[in-house]
Amino acid sequence: MRARADELAEVNRHKDEFLAMLSHELRNPLAPILNAVQLLRLQAGASAHQQQAHTIIERQVGQLVHLVDALLEVSRISTGTIHLQRQQLDMRTIVECGVETVRALIDQQRHTLDVRLPPAPIWIDGDSTRLEQVVVNLLNNAAKYTHEGGRIWLSLQQEGNEAVLQVRDSGVGIAPELMPRIFDLFTQAERSLARSQGGLGIGLSLVQRLVEMHGGKVAASSVVGQGSQFVVRLPMVLSVEPRPPSPPTEKAMPTRPSLRVLVVDDNVDTATSLTWLLRAFGDDVRTAHDGSAALEAALDYRPHVALLDIGLPELDGFEVAKRMRQQPILQHVVLVAMTGYGRESDRQRSQEAGFDHHLVKPIKFAKVQEILTSVSEKAR
């Protein structure tokens, strides 16, 4: 019996390692695709069809990233390596963010979305990122299993000491024999609509596990041909601590002086596309494609910022960062890790190696710009 348990544990360990590697391998080609389409957006004179093509590419890359993230989240929860970053949250804000995330998919399917939120805050003690995942997965599921031009209803209300989130659709519904397994991992109905829309059968399993981690419950009901309804119940915070007002944020990206930026990635397409983007904003850029070349370039070039891929040949990004930190003339270089690995342990390892920031591929260029702007402000 013990040998069998050990064997299953070993199988699960290999599965988790495979999922982490799969995530890295899938993220790598997504990075230059996203860089290239963002670069195309900067070009003046694009036609309406070209702008629409840019939007389609960005949306589909986002869907791929969503699938990769969902796979990893299920693995993290299964192994107990996920930790909630709890704080007091207004659940209305979580719902609004989730709706905004899924809005493009719903519009693409020409669905009508009816959102009803209460006028007063619904306070929750939870992780904003994980709770937004719950909303996003339920809305994605509703959009996927509803014929084009259907209807989706989302409501949030307080019932007693609970926050109640309901997502209902006018879709194809769930067969009675499937209902007992609807929240099981990799469960998916054998329906033509489901197969045409794709999916891995992990969204609802992730919803259930994240809701239960917050001390809540989720239930499903459905009638074949008439749609489905999912109800999430979460415990509310009844005594809310006052929070200081948030400082005003800048809407537009502020202009900044040119910086020396070193881009290091063994994927030539990623390095090239990121270099083009940086130069389009006026930065001076050098590139390197392996660890040794990165160290030589850093010593000669003395960049303000180094964007370092972790999975480099010869010397990996961690070793390059450690060696750069050992050089007195490179002590003040801002090091940014670029990687397909986004687990908490990966972020901790980056910090220990000397990195200032950890970005998960495909990297949003707005985040790079945010870091560069911060470096410019400190230099002043």
C-alpha positions as CSV (number, residue, x, y, z in Angstrom):
1,M,0.0,0.0,0.0
2,R,2.8,2.4,0.9
3,A,4.7,1.5,-2.3
4,R,1.6,2.3,-4.3
5,A,1.2,5.7,-2.6
6,D,4.9,6.5,-3.2
7,E,4.4,5.6,-6.9
8,L,1.4,7.9,-7.2
9,A,3.3,10.7,-5.5
10,E,6.2,10.3,-8.0
11,V,3.7,10.3,-10.9
12,N,2.2,13.5,-9.6
13,R,5.6,15.1,-9.2
14,H,6.5,14.3,-12.8
15,K,3.2,15.7,-13.9
16,D,3.8,19.0,-12.1
17,E,7.3,19.3,-13.6
18,F,5.9,18.6,-17.0
19,L,3.2,21.3,-16.6
20,A,5.8,23.8,-15.5
21,M,8.0,23.0,-18.5
22,L,5.0,23.0,-20.8
23,S,4.2,26.5,-19.6
24,H,7.7,27.7,-20.3
25,E,7.8,26.2,-23.7
26,L,4.4,27.7,-24.7
27,R,5.2,31.1,-23.3
28,N,8.4,31.5,-25.3
29,P,6.8,31.7,-28.8
30,L,4.0,33.8,-27.5
31,A,6.4,36.6,-26.4
32,P,7.7,37.6,-29.8
33,I,4.2,37.4,-31.3
34,L,2.9,39.8,-28.8
35,N,5.9,42.1,-29.2
36,A,5.5,42.1,-33.0
37,V,1.8,43.0,-32.9
38,Q,2.4,45.8,-30.4
39,L,5.1,47.2,-32.7
40,L,2.7,47.1,-35.6
41,R,0.2,49.1,-33.6
42,L,2.8,51.9,-33.3
43,Q,2.9,52.3,-37.0
44,A,0.9,55.2,-38.4
45,G,-1.6,54.8,-41.2
46,A,-2.9,51.4,-40.4
47,S,-6.2,50.6,-42.1
48,A,-9.3,49.5,-40.2
49,H,-8.7,45.9,-41.3
50,Q,-5.1,46.0,-40.1
51,Q,-6.2,47.4,-36.7
52,Q,-8.8,44.6,-36.4
53,A,-6.1,42.0,-37.3
54,H,-3.9,43.4,-34.5
55,T,-6.8,43.1,-32.0
56,I,-7.5,39.5,-33.1
57,I,-3.9,38.5,-32.6
58,E,-3.7,40.1,-29.1
59,R,-7.0,38.5,-28.1
60,Q,-6.0,35.0,-29.2
61,V,-2.6,35.3,-27.5
62,G,-4.5,36.3,-24.4
63,Q,-6.6,33.1,-24.7
64,L,-3.5,31.0,-25.0
65,V,-1.9,32.6,-21.9
66,H,-5.2,32.0,-20.0
67,L,-5.1,28.3,-20.8
68,V,-1.5,28.0,-19.7
69,D,-2.2,29.8,-16.5
70,A,-5.2,27.6,-15.7
71,L,-3.1,24.5,-16.1
72,L,-0.5,25.7,-13.7
73,E,-3.1,26.9,-11.2
74,V,-4.7,23.5,-11.0
75,S,-1.2,21.9,-10.5
76,R,-0.3,24.4,-7.7
77,I,-3.6,23.9,-5.9
78,S,-3.2,20.1,-6.1
79,T,0.3,20.2,-4.6
80,G,-0.6,22.8,-2.0
81,T,2.0,25.3,-3.3
82,I,-0.5,28.1,-3.9
83,H,-0.8,30.7,-1.2
84,L,-3.6,33.3,-1.1
85,Q,-2.6,37.0,-0.7
86,R,-5.5,38.0,1.4
87,Q,-6.8,41.5,1.9
88,Q,-10.2,43.2,2.4
89,L,-11.8,43.6,-1.1
90,D,-15.0,45.0,-2.5
91,M,-16.3,42.1,-4.5
92,R,-18.0,44.5,-6.9
93,T,-14.5,45.6,-8.1
94,I,-13.5,42.0,-8.6
95,V,-16.5,41.4,-10.8
96,E,-16.0,44.5,-12.8
97,C,-12.3,43.5,-13.5
98,G,-13.4,40.0,-14.5
99,V,-16.1,41.3,-16.9
100,E,-13.5,43.6,-18.5
101,T,-11.1,40.7,-19.0
102,V,-13.8,38.6,-20.8
103,R,-15.5,41.5,-22.6
104,A,-13.7,40.9,-25.9
105,L,-14.6,37.2,-26.0
106,I,-18.3,38.0,-25.2
107,D,-18.4,40.7,-27.9
108,Q,-16.8,38.4,-30.4
109,Q,-19.5,35.9,-29.8
110,R,-22.1,38.7,-30.0
111,H,-23.6,37.7,-26.6
112,T,-25.7,40.0,-24.5
113,L,-24.2,40.4,-21.0
114,D,-26.5,41.7,-18.2
115,V,-24.5,42.7,-15.1
116,R,-26.2,43.6,-11.9
117,L,-24.2,44.9,-8.9
118,P,-25.5,46.3,-5.6
119,P,-25.0,50.0,-4.8
120,A,-23.2,49.2,-1.5
121,P,-19.8,47.5,-1.2
122,I,-19.7,43.7,-0.7
123,W,-16.6,43.2,1.5
124,I,-14.6,40.0,1.2
125,D,-11.4,38.8,2.8
126,G,-9.6,37.2,-0.2
127,D,-7.0,37.2,-2.9
128,S,-8.1,39.6,-5.7
129,T,-6.2,37.8,-8.4
130,R,-7.7,34.4,-7.5
131,L,-11.2,35.7,-7.1
132,E,-11.0,37.4,-10.5
133,Q,-10.0,34.1,-11.9
134,V,-13.3,32.6,-10.5
135,V,-15.3,35.3,-12.3
136,V,-13.3,35.0,-15.5
137,N,-13.6,31.2,-15.7
138,L,-17.4,31.3,-15.0
139,L,-17.9,33.9,-17.7
140,N,-15.6,32.1,-20.2
141,N,-17.5,28.9,-19.6
142,A,-20.9,30.6,-20.1
143,A,-19.6,32.2,-23.4
144,K,-18.1,28.9,-24.6
145,Y,-21.3,26.8,-24.1
146,T,-23.7,29.4,-25.5
147,H,-24.6,29.7,-29.2
148,E,-23.6,32.9,-30.9
149,G,-25.9,35.8,-30.0
150,G,-27.0,34.3,-26.7
151,R,-27.5,35.9,-23.3
152,I,-25.4,35.8,-20.1
153,W,-26.6,37.2,-16.8
154,L,-24.2,38.0,-13.9
155,S,-25.4,39.3,-10.5
156,L,-23.8,40.0,-7.1
157,Q,-25.8,40.4,-3.9
158,Q,-25.6,40.0,-0.2
159,E,-27.6,37.2,1.5
160,G,-27.2,37.2,5.2
161,N,-23.5,37.1,5.9
162,E,-22.6,35.8,2.4
163,A,-21.7,37.4,-0.9
164,V,-23.6,35.5,-3.6
165,L,-22.3,35.6,-7.2
166,Q,-24.6,34.1,-9.9
167,V,-23.6,33.5,-13.5
168,R,-26.4,32.2,-15.8
169,D,-26.5,31.6,-19.6
170,S,-28.9,30.7,-22.3
171,G,-26.6,28.0,-23.7
172,V,-26.9,24.3,-24.5
173,G,-27.0,23.2,-20.9
174,I,-25.4,20.2,-19.1
175,A,-26.6,16.6,-19.5
176,P,-27.9,15.1,-16.2
177,E,-25.3,12.3,-16.3
178,L,-22.5,14.8,-16.4
179,M,-23.7,17.0,-13.4
180,P,-22.1,14.8,-10.7
181,R,-18.7,15.2,-12.3
182,I,-19.0,18.8,-13.6
183,F,-16.3,20.1,-11.2
184,D,-13.9,17.2,-11.7
185,L,-10.6,18.0,-13.4
186,F,-10.5,17.5,-17.2
187,T,-14.3,16.8,-17.4
188,Q,-15.8,18.1,-20.6
189,A,-19.1,17.3,-22.2
190,E,-19.1,15.4,-25.5
191,R,-21.0,18.1,-27.3
192,S,-20.4,19.5,-30.7
193,L,-20.5,23.1,-29.5
194,A,-18.0,22.3,-26.7
195,R,-15.6,20.7,-29.2
196,S,-15.9,23.5,-31.7
197,Q,-15.0,26.0,-28.9
198,G,-12.2,23.9,-27.5
199,G,-11.2,23.9,-23.9
200,L,-9.4,21.5,-21.5
201,G,-12.1,20.9,-18.9
202,I,-10.2,22.6,-16.1
203,G,-12.0,25.9,-15.7
204,L,-14.8,24.7,-13.4
205,S,-12.4,22.5,-11.3
206,L,-10.3,25.6,-10.8
207,V,-13.3,27.7,-9.8
208,Q,-14.4,25.1,-7.2
209,R,-10.9,24.8,-5.6
210,L,-10.3,28.6,-5.4
211,V,-13.8,29.2,-3.9
212,E,-13.2,26.5,-1.3
213,M,-9.8,28.0,-0.4
214,H,-11.7,31.2,0.4
215,G,-14.1,29.3,2.7
216,G,-17.0,29.3,0.2
217,K,-19.0,27.0,-1.9
218,V,-20.1,26.7,-5.6
219,A,-23.1,24.9,-7.0
220,A,-24.4,24.3,-10.5
221,S,-27.8,23.7,-12.0
222,S,-28.9,23.2,-15.6
223,V,-31.6,22.2,-18.0
224,V,-30.4,20.8,-21.4
225,G,-31.2,23.2,-24.1
226,Q,-32.1,26.0,-21.7
227,G,-28.7,27.0,-20.2
228,S,-26.8,26.6,-17.0
229,Q,-26.4,28.5,-13.7
230,F,-23.5,28.6,-11.3
231,V,-23.8,30.1,-7.8
232,V,-20.8,31.1,-5.7
233,R,-21.2,31.8,-2.0
234,L,-18.4,33.5,-0.1
235,P,-18.2,34.6,3.5
236,M,-18.4,38.4,3.9
237,V,-16.3,40.6,6.1
238,L,-18.8,42.3,8.4
239,S,-16.3,44.7,10.1
240,V,-14.2,46.6,7.6
241,E,-11.0,48.5,8.5
242,P,-10.8,51.9,6.9
243,R,-8.1,52.1,4.2
244,P,-6.1,55.2,3.3
245,P,-7.1,56.8,0.0
246,S,-5.1,55.6,-3.0
247,P,-2.8,58.2,-4.5
248,P,-3.9,59.5,-7.9
249,T,-2.5,57.6,-10.9
250,E,-1.3,58.9,-14.2
251,K,-3.5,57.9,-17.1
252,A,-0.9,58.5,-19.8
253,M,2.6,57.1,-20.0
254,P,4.9,60.0,-19.1
255,T,7.7,60.9,-21.4
256,R,11.2,60.1,-20.2
257,P,14.8,60.4,-21.2
258,S,16.4,57.7,-23.4
259,L,18.0,54.8,-21.4
260,R,20.7,52.3,-22.2
261,V,18.9,48.9,-22.2
262,L,20.6,45.5,-22.6
263,V,18.2,42.8,-24.0
264,V,19.4,39.2,-23.4
265,D,17.4,36.3,-24.9
266,D,18.5,33.2,-26.8
267,N,15.2,33.4,-28.7
268,V,16.3,35.7,-31.5
269,D,12.7,36.7,-32.5
270,T,12.0,37.7,-28.9
271,A,15.2,39.8,-28.5
272,T,14.7,41.4,-31.9
273,S,11.0,42.3,-31.5
274,L,11.6,43.7,-28.0
275,T,14.6,45.7,-29.3
276,W,12.5,47.3,-32.0
277,L,9.8,48.2,-29.5
278,L,12.4,49.9,-27.1
279,R,14.0,51.8,-30.0
280,A,10.6,53.0,-31.1
281,F,10.3,54.8,-27.8
282,G,13.8,56.3,-28.1
283,D,15.9,54.0,-26.0
284,D,19.5,52.9,-26.9
285,V,19.5,49.1,-27.0
286,R,22.1,46.3,-27.3
287,T,21.3,42.6,-27.5
288,A,23.0,39.3,-26.5
289,H,21.9,35.7,-27.0
290,D,23.8,33.8,-24.3
291,G,25.1,34.3,-20.8
292,S,28.8,34.9,-21.6
293,A,27.9,37.5,-24.3
294,A,25.6,39.1,-21.8
295,L,28.3,39.6,-19.3
296,E,30.7,41.0,-21.9
297,A,28.1,43.4,-23.2
298,A,27.1,44.6,-19.7
299,L,30.7,45.4,-18.8
300,D,31.3,47.3,-22.0
301,Y,27.9,48.9,-22.4
302,R,27.1,49.6,-18.7
303,P,23.3,49.7,-19.2
304,H,20.8,51.4,-17.0
305,V,18.5,48.3,-17.3
306,A,19.1,44.7,-18.3
307,L,16.2,42.6,-19.5
308,L,17.5,39.0,-18.9
309,D,16.0,35.8,-20.0
310,I,16.4,33.0,-17.4
311,G,16.8,30.0,-19.7
312,L,20.0,31.0,-21.5
313,P,22.6,28.6,-22.9
314,E,26.0,28.2,-21.1
315,L,25.3,30.5,-18.2
316,D,21.6,30.8,-17.2
317,G,20.0,34.1,-16.3
318,F,20.4,33.5,-12.5
319,E,24.2,33.0,-12.9
320,V,24.5,36.1,-15.1
321,A,22.6,38.2,-12.5
322,K,24.8,36.9,-9.7
323,R,28.0,37.7,-11.6
324,M,26.8,41.1,-12.6
325,R,26.1,42.0,-9.0
326,Q,29.6,41.0,-8.1
327,Q,31.0,43.7,-10.5
328,P,31.2,47.2,-8.7
329,I,30.5,49.1,-12.0
330,L,27.3,47.1,-12.5
331,Q,25.9,47.3,-8.9
332,H,23.3,49.9,-9.9
333,V,22.0,48.2,-13.1
334,V,18.3,47.4,-12.7
335,L,17.9,43.7,-13.5
336,V,14.7,42.4,-14.9
337,A,14.1,38.6,-15.2
338,M,12.1,37.5,-18.2
339,T,10.9,33.9,-17.9
340,G,8.1,31.5,-18.6
341,Y,8.2,30.4,-15.0
342,G,5.9,32.3,-12.7
343,R,5.6,30.3,-9.5
344,E,6.3,31.9,-6.1
345,S,9.5,29.8,-5.8
346,D,10.6,31.1,-9.2
347,R,10.1,34.7,-8.0
348,Q,12.0,34.0,-4.8
349,R,14.9,32.5,-6.7
350,S,15.1,35.6,-9.0
351,Q,15.2,37.9,-5.9
352,E,18.0,35.8,-4.4
353,A,20.0,36.0,-7.6
354,G,19.9,39.8,-7.5
355,F,17.0,40.6,-9.9
356,D,14.9,43.7,-9.1
357,H,11.9,42.6,-11.1
358,H,10.4,39.3,-12.3
359,L,8.3,39.4,-15.5
360,V,6.5,36.3,-16.8
361,K,6.3,35.8,-20.6
362,P,4.6,36.9,-22.8
363,I,5.6,40.2,-21.2
364,K,3.3,43.2,-21.6
365,F,5.3,46.0,-23.0
366,A,3.4,48.5,-20.8
367,K,5.0,46.8,-17.7
368,V,8.5,47.2,-19.2
369,Q,7.7,50.9,-19.9
370,E,6.6,51.2,-16.3
371,I,9.9,49.9,-15.0
372,L,11.9,52.1,-17.4
373,T,9.9,55.2,-16.3
374,S,10.7,54.4,-12.7
375,V,14.4,54.1,-13.5
376,S,14.4,57.4,-15.3
377,E,12.7,59.2,-12.3
378,K,15.2,57.8,-9.9
379,A,18.1,58.9,-12.1
380,R,16.8,62.4,-12.0
